[in-house]
Amino acid sequence: MNEDGLLELRNKLDSIDNELLALINERMKIVHQVGALKAKSGGAIYRPEREKAIIDRLEKLNKESNGSLNRAAIEALFLEIFAISRNIELPENVAYLGPEGSFTHQAAEGRFGAMSSYISISSIKGIFREVSTKKARFGVVPIENSSNGIVTDTINCLKQYDLKIIAEVVLDIHHTLATNCDKIKDIKRIYSKDIAFDQCRKFLANVGLDEVEQIPIESTTKAAKIAVEEEGSAAICPHVGAKLHNLPILFENIEDTDNNKTRFFIISDFENASSGNDKTSILVKFADRQGALFEFLKDFNEAGINLTKIKSHIVEGNSIFFIDFDGHKDDENVKNVLLKHSENVKVLGSYVKEINDI
Ligand SMILES: O=C(O)C(=O)C[C@]1(C(=O)O)C=C[C@@H](O)C=C1
């Protein structure tokens, strides 16, 4: 291998890295001052709308100056910088639906970065409790999956607790089949979460595993932990979960649809300012009379509000609707409609709209 000139290029990289480090430290000094200011005013540390505005601006600048980074790369770099910044302003705990390595953990790390302090919690209700008792500043919970629909526990908790949705994260969900068995025919049982089995039905039939015992447990990552200890077992689990428990992966991306996504909410105890590109989620209980739903939808339509999702859901025997629409709750047209229906509506939060939608 001819590596002439490598040393010279590495020297150049080293001196750029030195400059980057000095600049980042310079940035963090200012972040420290922002933190002190917020400590006085009581302002929220996490400002998703500001982070989005910075990334939008940098993406535009990058295009204008013909930079080689795409939006995903700019986001990856700067979301980590913001996460470090927030920790400098005030270290805050993030509670997520565990165990470690779960998809919710991945969603949390994607938004809060490597420096945050994470608390793994085993139930959705536990996460809401953790945030409302201020043991954690943020909670990360799944709200819906493209194949399995709405997560009932999350809706119930959003109804019950006085917390706000402050951000959404949409993850592409890929499953692996991981096992210590050398051959498929040696697999005698498979562990996973019930919905993961549902999402991989065709794959299991294709490889002749549809008749093998399926043991549903509470998390896909725990499935990997059990399968590594039990001979003749396999797990349907995330790549990260298999790696975490040193379980060899036999097949990757075994989900039946190539558009398998899960949407997560980040919950906290504050409300976001408008970013100009927001979405709002509400729960609505309609009066038990003819035309109630129709009137509600008509008012939204006349106010020029784009409803992006409407799902009915039963809580304690009563039917309620989970609705998403474009706009911020403080936008004039939104405010008026919500005011008119305030008796029946619970506003769950306005937050920056993700590009990756479900
Ligand atoms: O602008 C702020 O409010 C900050 O706290 C600074 C900063 C940043 O690093 O730029 C950090 C955290 C916020 O979520 C948004 C931006």
The ligand as a Gaussian input file, in Angstrom:
#p B3LYP/6-31G(d) Opt

LIG

0 1
 O      -30.344000      29.146000      22.768000
 C      -30.540000      28.576000      23.853000
 O      -31.585000      28.756000      24.510000
 C      -29.525000      27.652000      24.386000
 O      -29.718000      27.165000      25.483000
 C      -28.343000      27.288000      23.556000
 C      -28.515000      25.977000      22.788000
 C      -27.277000      25.836000      21.862000
 O      -26.389000      25.088000      22.205000
 O      -27.251000      26.534000      20.838000
 C      -28.606000      24.852000      23.733000
 C      -29.797000      24.283000      24.137000
 C      -31.086000      24.671000      23.559000
 O      -31.893000      23.542000      23.363000
 C      -30.945000      25.462000      22.339000
 C      -29.764000      26.021000      21.964000

